[in-house]
């Protein structure tokens, strides 16, 4: 079988072969490395066959060893192509890469006569290291060391049966054995290292994407604690302000718009709110349908949390007006705000999210649900924090579920 068809024997086209070389998976990396080793060894074997055969009939046994390697090597390739069992092909090739150089050395007449041709056998444990891994490569190196020691121990027997080889051929073999193994090892290790660097680079990019995604889900301080295996995060915050906002008559809106268009509309609007929250240094907690929730003062302490949330609420109203002008609609929004102590943290072990709990959360939600269109309704607690900094309009007491009649206020400016 022609050597140039090695890639076809693996059942792939030339284009696929070079794609696997440049973008390997674990399986294709092993195939690529083994292909390089087998191809290089085959070329060397052809050189040995023609060189030794040219010395005369008495050297036929020496030439038979590399000739047998080429036949057996490509026969195993054919078997692999038909059975698709790469592990058997790998084992066969590693065995032949290991024993063939030693057989040649013994047939030629020992270390000196063969110019140390057994050095080619090192390709077997090196190939096993890069294909099978560190643990499974150890037995292959032990076998290499054993055969090398055996060759050295019995070298006097092999040298006694050696045939004369011209000195220029011995010198050529010596140069080829050193440079050939060095070039192949360098090429294979260079390829292996390039794939390692490429993998590490892709890992860095993927880690950066994962980090960005994590920070889009969780506050930075909370994400850092989770990465440090702090899986029970529950912090008390004595003073925070919570904002809830939702679209008025959103249910009616869903009946008049296609789902994709509706989602796109909410995404555009909430993206604007996200930029405002980032600008003010606030933490968006979540969106639920058309509801939008933000907190000031958690997880990072904020001294003027109520004032900043109030500014955000006023800015959100202005942003909604601009958005309506751009899309040609008349969306209305209710906003509710309340302040007080809360507990914030992460619960669960899957699909976890940062959330806050406490009476101010419930009160802010009630302020929004019982508010009026295009108004910002705040609880009395928040009003007392802001009454000297902002303009309010008293709404008077309104019934709040679980609270009875509660005084509320509209934030005006």
C-alpha positions in Angstrom: 0.0 0.0 0.0 1.5 3.4 -0.9 2.7 5.5 1.9 1.0 8.6 0.5 -2.4 7.0 1.2 -1.8 6.8 4.9 -4.5 9.5 5.6 -7.0 7.7 3.3 -6.5 4.5 5.2 -7.7 6.2 8.3 -11.0 6.8 6.5 -10.7 10.6 6.0 -10.0 12.8 3.1 -6.8 14.9 2.7 -8.8 18.1 3.6 -10.2 16.4 6.7 -6.7 15.1 7.6 -5.2 18.6 7.6 -8.2 20.0 9.5 -7.7 17.3 12.2 -4.0 18.3 12.3 -4.8 22.0 12.9 -8.0 21.5 15.0 -7.5 18.1 16.8 -9.7 16.5 19.4 -8.2 13.9 21.8 -8.8 11.1 19.3 -7.6 13.0 16.2 -4.5 14.2 18.1 -3.6 10.6 18.8 -4.2 9.6 15.2 -2.2 12.6 13.9 0.8 11.9 16.1 0.8 8.1 15.3 0.5 9.0 11.6 3.6 11.2 11.8 5.6 8.5 13.5 4.5 5.7 11.2 5.0 7.8 8.1 8.5 8.9 9.2 9.5 5.3 10.2 8.3 4.0 6.8 10.5 6.4 4.9 13.5 5.4 6.9 12.7 1.7 6.4 12.6 2.3 2.6 16.0 3.9 2.8 17.3 0.9 4.8 15.8 -1.6 2.4 17.4 -0.1 -0.7 20.8 0.6 1.0 21.2 -2.9 2.5 19.9 -4.6 -0.6 22.5 -2.8 -2.7 25.3 -4.4 -0.6 24.6 -7.9 -2.0 22.6 -11.1 -1.5 24.2 -11.8 1.9 22.5 -8.7 3.3 19.0 -9.8 2.4 18.1 -10.8 6.0 19.0 -7.4 7.2 16.8 -5.8 4.5 14.0 -8.2 5.4 13.4 -6.6 8.8 12.4 -3.1 7.6 10.6 -4.7 4.6 8.5 -6.8 7.0 7.8 -3.7 9.1 6.4 -1.8 6.1 4.2 -4.8 5.1 2.9 -5.4 8.7 2.4 -1.7 9.4 0.2 -1.1 6.4 -1.6 -4.4 6.9 -2.6 -3.2 10.3 -3.7 0.1 8.8 -6.0 -1.8 6.5 -7.4 -3.9 9.4 -8.0 -0.7 11.4 -9.7 0.9 8.4 -12.1 -2.0 8.2 -12.7 -2.5 12.0 -12.5 1.1 13.2 -10.6 -0.1 16.3 -8.0 2.5 16.8 -6.7 1.0 20.1 -5.7 -2.2 18.3 -3.9 -0.3 15.6 -2.1 1.9 18.2 -0.9 -1.2 20.1 0.4 -2.9 17.0 2.2 0.2 15.8 3.8 0.8 19.1 5.0 -2.8 19.3 6.6 -2.6 15.8 8.1 0.8 16.5 9.7 -0.7 19.6 11.0 -4.0 18.4 11.9 -3.3 14.7 15.0 -1.1 15.4 16.3 -3.7 17.8 15.8 -6.6 15.4 17.6 -4.6 12.7 20.5 -3.9 15.1 20.8 -7.5 16.0 20.6 -8.6 12.3 23.2 -6.0 11.2 25.6 -7.0 13.9 25.2 -5.0 17.1 25.7 -1.4 18.2 28.8 -0.6 16.3 28.0 -2.3 13.0 24.5 -0.7 13.0 25.6 2.7 14.2 23.2 2.4 17.1 20.1 2.0 15.0 18.1 0.9 18.0 17.8 4.5 19.1 14.7 4.6 16.7 12.9 2.5 19.3 12.6 5.5 21.6 9.7 6.6 19.3 7.6 3.9 20.8 7.5 5.1 24.5 7.4 8.8 23.2 4.4 8.0 21.0 2.7 6.1 23.9 3.3 9.1 26.2 1.6 11.5 23.8 -1.2 9.1 22.7 -2.0 7.0 25.8 -0.9 9.3 28.6 1.7 9.3 31.3 0.5 6.2 33.2 0.1 3.9 30.2 3.4 5.0 28.6 5.5 3.8 31.5 5.4 0.0 30.6 6.5 1.0 27.0 9.6 2.9 28.3 10.4 0.0 30.7 10.3 -2.4 27.7 12.6 0.0 25.7 15.1 0.1 28.6 14.9 -3.7 28.9 15.6 -4.3 25.2 18.4 -1.7 25.2 20.0 -3.5 28.2 19.5 -6.9 26.6 21.2 -5.7 23.3 24.1 -4.4 25.3 24.5 -7.6 27.3 24.4 -9.8 24.1 26.2 -7.4 21.9 29.2 -9.7 21.6 27.0 -12.4 20.1 25.5 -10.1 17.5 28.9 -8.6 16.7 30.4 -12.0 16.1 27.9 -12.7 13.2 28.1 -9.3 11.6 28.8 -8.8 7.9 31.2 -6.1 6.7 29.6 -2.8 6.0 31.4 -0.1 4.2 32.5 2.7 6.5 30.7 5.4 4.5 27.4 3.5 4.9 28.0 3.1 8.6 28.7 6.9 8.8 25.5 7.6 6.9 23.5 5.3 9.2 25.1 7.1 12.2 24.1 10.5 10.9 20.6 9.3 10.0 20.1 7.7 13.3 21.0 10.8 15.2 19.4 13.4 13.0 16.4 11.3 12.0 15.3 10.5 15.5 16.1 14.1 16.6 14.1 15.6 13.8 11.1 13.3 14.3 11.0 13.9 18.0 11.3 17.6 17.6 8.6 17.7 15.0 6.2 15.6 17.1 7.0 17.5 20.3 6.7 20.8 18.5 3.3 19.8 17.1 2.2 18.5 20.5 3.3 21.7 22.2 1.6 23.9 19.6 -1.7 22.1 20.3 -1.1 22.4 24.0 -0.6 26.2 23.6 -3.6 26.4 21.4 -5.7 24.5 24.0 -4.5 26.7 26.8 -5.3 29.8 24.8 -8.8 28.6 24.1 -9.2 27.7 27.7 -8.2 31.2 28.7 -10.8 32.6 26.3 -13.5 30.2 27.6 -12.6 31.1 31.2 -12.9 34.8 30.3 -16.4 34.1 28.7 -17.4 32.1 31.7 -16.2 34.8 34.1 -18.2 37.4 32.1 -21.3 35.2 32.2 -20.9 34.6 35.9 -20.6 38.4 36.6 -23.8 38.9 34.5 -25.6 36.6 36.8 -24.1 37.3 40.2 -22.5 40.4 41.9 -18.7 40.4 41.6 -18.1 40.0 45.4 -20.6 37.1 45.5 -19.1 35.4 42.5 -15.6 35.6 44.1 -16.9 33.9 47.2 -18.6 31.2 45.3 -15.3 30.5 43.4 -13.6 30.2 46.8 -16.1 27.4 47.6 -18.1 29.5 50.0 -21.5 27.8 49.2 -23.4 29.2 52.2 -23.8 33.0 51.5 -26.3 34.8 53.7 -25.4 38.4 54.7 -27.4 40.8 56.8 -27.7 44.4 55.6 -29.1 46.9 58.0 -30.0 49.6 55.5 -30.8 49.1 51.8 -33.4 50.4 49.4 -35.3 48.2 47.0 -37.0 49.3 43.7 -39.7 47.3 41.9 -41.0 48.4 38.4 -43.4 46.8 36.0 -45.3 47.7 32.8 -48.9 48.7 33.2 -51.4 46.4 31.4 -48.7 44.1 30.3 -51.1 41.2 29.9 -53.1 43.1 27.3 -49.9 43.9 25.5 -49.0 40.3 25.2 -52.3 39.6 23.4 -51.6 42.2 20.7 -47.9 41.5 19.9 -46.1 38.4 18.6 -44.0 36.7 21.3 -40.6 37.4 19.6 -41.5 41.1 19.2 -42.6 41.3 22.8 -39.4 39.8 24.1 -37.4 42.1 22.0 -39.3 45.1 23.3 -38.7 44.1 26.9 -35.0 43.4 26.2 -34.5 46.8 24.7 -36.2 48.6 27.6 -34.6 46.6 30.4 -31.2 46.9 28.7 -31.6 50.7 29.1 -32.5 50.2 32.8 -29.4 47.9 33.2 -27.1 50.7 32.0 -28.7 53.1 34.4 -28.3 50.7 37.3 -24.6 50.2 36.4 -24.1 54.0 36.1 -25.5 54.5 39.6 -23.6 51.5 41.1 -26.7 49.6 42.0 -27.3 45.9 41.8 -30.0 44.5 39.6 -31.5 41.5 41.3 -33.8 40.0 38.7 -36.5 40.4 36.1 -39.8 38.5 36.4 -41.8 38.8 33.2 -42.3 42.6 32.9 -41.1 43.2 36.5 -37.7 44.7 37.2 -36.0 44.7 40.6 -33.0 46.7 41.8 -31.4 47.1 45.2 -29.1 49.8 46.6 -26.8 49.0 49.5 -26.3 45.3 48.9 -24.1 43.4 48.5 -21.8 46.4 48.6 -22.6 49.0 51.3 -24.0 52.3 49.9 -24.3 55.2 52.3 -26.9 57.2 50.3 -28.8 54.1 49.0 -32.2 55.7 49.2 -31.2 58.9 47.3 -29.5 56.9 44.6 -32.5 54.6 44.1 -34.7 57.7 43.9 -32.5 59.2 41.2 -32.6 55.9 39.3 -36.4 55.8 39.5 -36.7 59.3 38.1 -34.2 58.5 35.4 -36.2 55.3 34.5 -39.3 57.4 33.9 -37.4 59.7 31.5 -35.9 56.7 29.7 -39.3 55.2 29.2 -40.6 58.5 27.6 -37.7 58.4 25.2 -38.3 54.7 24.5 -42.0 55.4 23.7 -41.0 58.1 21.3 -38.6 55.8 19.4 -41.0 52.8 19.1 -44.2 54.8 18.7 -46.0 53.3 21.7 -47.5 54.6 25.0 -46.1 52.2 27.6 -46.7 53.1 31.2 -44.9 52.0 34.2 -45.4 51.7 38.0 -42.5 52.0 40.4 -42.5 51.1 44.1 -39.7 51.8 46.6 -39.1 50.9 50.2 -36.1 50.8 52.6 -34.9 48.9 55.6 -32.9 45.8 56.8 -32.7 42.7 54.6 -30.9 39.4 54.3 -29.2 38.8 51.0 -27.4 35.7 49.6 -27.4 32.7 47.4 -29.4 29.5 48.1 -29.4 26.1 46.4 -26.7 24.3 44.5 -28.0 24.5 40.9 -29.3 27.5 38.9 -28.5 29.6 41.9 -29.1 33.3 41.9 -28.4 36.2 44.3 -31.6 37.3 46.0 -32.8 39.4 49.0 -35.4 38.7 51.6 -37.1 40.9 54.2 -40.1 43.1 55.0 -38.7 46.0 52.9 -38.8 43.7 49.8 -42.4 42.8 50.4 -43.2 46.5 51.0 -41.5 47.7 47.8 -43.4 45.1 45.9 -46.7 46.3 47.4 -45.8 49.9 46.7 -45.4 49.0 43.0 -48.5 46.8 42.8 -50.7 49.4 44.5 -49.2 52.3 42.7 -50.7 54.4 39.9 -49.5 54.4 36.2 -46.4 56.6 35.6 -45.9 57.2 39.3 -43.1 56.4 41.8 -44.7 55.3 45.1 -42.5 55.1 48.2 -43.1 53.8 51.7 -43.1 56.0 54.7 -39.7 54.6 55.8 -38.1 55.7 52.5 -40.0 59.0 52.6 -38.4 59.9 56.0 -35.0 59.2 54.5 -35.6 61.5 51.4 -38.1 64.2 52.5 -35.3 66.8 52.8 -33.8 66.0 49.4 -36.7 65.4 47.1 -40.2 66.7 46.4 -43.1 64.3 47.4 -46.8 64.3 47.2 -48.7 62.6 50.0 -51.1 59.9 48.8 -52.4 59.3 52.3 -53.1 55.9 53.8 -53.9 53.0 51.5 -54.7 49.3 52.4 -51.7 47.1 52.0 -52.0 43.3 52.3 -50.7 42.1 55.6 -50.1 45.7 56.8 -53.5 47.4 57.0 -53.7 51.1 56.1 -50.2 52.5 55.3 -49.2 56.0 54.5 -47.5 56.3 51.1 -46.0 59.1 49.0 -45.4 59.8 45.4 -41.9 60.9 44.5 -42.2 63.8 42.1 -38.8 65.3 41.6 
